């Protein structure tokens, strides 16, 4: 019988904005956006007070100010955020060495066997959050379950400053009742495609066969098939290797011609090539990201036969992707990502994923 893991997903609450409010008492309990306030600016993070008005990350500053006229903009201070992230990370490692850091404000922890000898994963999560608050003054939220997939979804449920536990015996009902927009990896475009074929909740997704989902959504179909069942065997990996490397540029003025975009592609390709060579990696898959003036984002991707890292090959591939389809509008941002650094490992057997111990203390 497989051992049931106890996984915690910790997510800091409005991290960047909360740090700004903590350091500047005059803006506490007020709508705050971290980012530039100029006409071309973009919101990097928003406080919960700002989110109440509909302000969110990746939104244009112009629209954010329209939604919330009293919005206060704070210039990003990443060195300061890193200081807090270091303290938070030290708290994590005081409980377990199995910590997979996703970003400055988010991580997975495997506490199946932890340094404190605490049996309950829910209690462990609560203590971790209390320690973080005591040491930083910042709140966090947590999701607790048997794998990373379910834990991550659960961490969004009682935000801010809360937690939710999904024990093994509740996973089936939880995933079946879940709105597909809450599944990690299902964005707005994919959700719309699912709506069109009658998939609105996890139970609808679960009724579809794996072959059908692969036919409709490509290789992601297998992930959706397993996700609907709460299946995810990916372990918490303390030394997470980058799966992709990218670079992008936002233009001071929108560009409406492919010819002018080629120059930008060459510049970005050169920067990306230098980074790849510095890290000693190359990849097979090249993705071109295009963000239009209305903030709609489109990606075009291709996988090559050979691994590449040379600027000329990256640039040429992106030019081909650019001309594959006509631009739908003027462009404000271009980005290039190289991924698929190495061959994928053989697919693991997932048949006995969550049929383990149903009476484990969560």
C-alpha positions, -999 to 999 in steps of 0.1 A, spaced: 0 0 0 13 34 -10 21 59 17 -2 89 18 17 121 17 8 152 38 14 182 16 9 219 25 7 247 0 16 281 16 7 313 -2 14 347 12 -16 371 12 -12 399 -14 26 396 -6 41 427 -24 12 450 -15 12 437 21 49 444 25 43 480 13 14 484 37 35 470 65 64 493 59 42 524 53 15 526 80 -1 556 62 -14 533 34 -26 504 56 -62 494 50 -62 514 18 -63 503 -18 -27 498 -29 -12 486 -62 24 477 -67 36 489 -101 39 520 -122 12 546 -123 20 559 -158 -2 553 -189 19 523 -200 22 508 -165 10 474 -153 -2 463 -118 22 438 -104 2 431 -73 -29 445 -56 -39 447 -19 -72 431 -9 -87 466 -5 -79 473 -42 -91 439 -53 -125 448 -38 -128 473 -67 -117 447 -93 -81 457 -95 -58 427 -101 -23 418 -112 -14 421 -149 -41 448 -153 -31 480 -170 -26 509 -145 -49 530 -166 -78 506 -161 -69 501 -124 -72 538 -118 -105 539 -136 -119 511 -114 -104 526 -82 -99 564 -85 -83 565 -50 -58 537 -58 -23 543 -43 6 531 -64 38 518 -47 70 513 -66 82 477 -65 111 470 -41 121 435 -49 152 435 -26 128 442 3 105 414 -8 135 390 -10 143 399 26 109 389 38 110 358 16 142 347 32 127 349 67 96 330 55 118 303 39 137 298 72 103 292 89 95 265 63 128 247 68 124 247 106 96 223 100 108 202 70 136 200 45 112 190 18 103 225 6 97 233 -30 98 271 -36 76 283 -64 82 321 -60 91 346 -33 57 342 -17 46 306 -24 59 271 -16 49 234 -12 60 216 19 59 178 25 53 173 62 46 136 62 76 133 84 85 167 99 112 180 123 86 188 150 71 153 150 36 168 146 11 142 134 -16 166 121 -8 184 89 -35 209 96 -19 218 129 15 220 112 1 245 87 -15 266 114 18 267 134 38 277 103 14 305 95 16 317 131 54 317 130 54 336 97 31 363 112 52 365 144 85 370 125 72 392 97 39 407 106 25 393 73 -4 368 69 -5 337 48 -30 311 37 -26 273 34 -41 243 16 -35 209 30 -41 175 13 -24 144 0 -8 160 -31 3 193 -46 -27 196 -70 -54 195 -43 -33 215 -17 -28 244 -41 -65 246 -50 -74 244 -13 -51 273 -3 -74 297 -23 -105 288 -4 -101 307 29 -80 336 18 -68 358 33 -53 345 65 -70 311 65 -65 275 56 -85 246 43 -78 208 46 -90 183 21 -84 148 37 -82 117 14 -118 107 20 -131 141 9 -111 145 -23 -136 128 -47 -165 150 -37 -144 181 -35 -130 177 -70 -163 167 -85 -180 199 -72 -151 221 -82 -157 248 -109 -133 241 -137 -119 276 -135 -105 267 -102 -84 239 -116 -47 248 -117 -37 250 -154 -72 258 -168 -72 294 -180 -99 315 -195 -95 303 -230 -94 266 -221 -124 271 -197 -144 286 -226 -136 255 -248 -147 233 -220 -180 252 -215 -187 247 -252 -186 209 -248 -206 208 -216 -178 208 -190 -185 232 -161 -175 213 -130 -151 186 -120 -178 160 -123 -184 169 -159 -147 167 -167 -146 133 -149 -172 119 -172 -150 125 -203 -126 97 -213 -88 104 -215 -87 98 -253 -115 123 -258 -97 149 -237 -64 144 -255 -82 148 -288 -97 181 -276 -69 195 -256 -37 178 -268 -12 164 -243 -29 185 -215 -59 161 -218 -41 135 -197 -35 161 -170 -72 171 -170 -83 135 -168 -62 129 -137 -69 163 -121 -106 156 -122 -99 126 -100 -76 145 -77 -46 124 -89 -11 140 -89 20 120 -81 45 148 -84 66 149 -53 77 180 -34 111 187 -50 135 208 -29 158 214 -59 134 224 -85 150 227 -120 138 254 -143 115 239 -169 117 270 -191 136 302 -196 121 334 -211 125 370 -218 101 397 -229 98 434 -237 70 459 -232 71 487 -259 68 524 -251 44 526 -281 22 499 -296 36 482 -327 12 472 -355 36 458 -382 53 424 -382 83 440 -399 90 463 -369 84 434 -345 113 414 -361 138 439 -347 124 434 -312 125 396 -316 162 398 -326 170 418 -294 151 395 -271 165 364 -288 201 377 -282 194 383 -245 178 349 -241 206 331 -260 232 346 -237 212 335 -206 208 299 -220 245 297 -227 254 311 -193 233 283 -177 246 257 -201 212 246 -213 193 245 -246 157 235 -255 135 221 -282 103 241 -277 101 278 -286 71 299 -276 63 333 -289 41 354 -266 22 383 -280 2 407 -258 -21 431 -278 -31 466 -269 -64 453 -254 -42 431 -231 -54 399 -248 -24 375 -248 -17 350 -275 10 323 -276 24 305 -306 47 275 -301 67 249 -320 90 220 -311 122 215 -331 139 183 -338 172 194 -322 180 213 -290 188 250 -297 203 279 -278 218 300 -306 203 335 -311 200 331 -349 179 299 -345 157 313 -318 151 344 -338 144 326 -370 119 302 -353 101 332 -337 99 350 -371 82 319 -385 58 318 -356 51 355 -361 41 352 -397 21 320 -392 -9 340 -383 -20 376 -390 -18 400 -360 -53 407 -346 -44 442 -332 -14 464 -324 11 448 -300 23 462 -266 45 432 -256 66 405 -271 81 376 -252 101 345 -261 104 313 -240 126 283 -245 115 250 -228 116 212 -231 152 212 -220 155 174 -219 135 143 -227 106 137 -204 109 107 -181 88 77 -186 52 82 -174 46 69 -139 19 45 -130 -10 64 -115 -36 37 -108 -31 35 -71 -26 73 -65 -51 81 -37 -63 46 -27 -39 46 2 -48 54 38 -82 70 44 -79 74 81 -46 93 83 -46 123 107 -49 155 87 
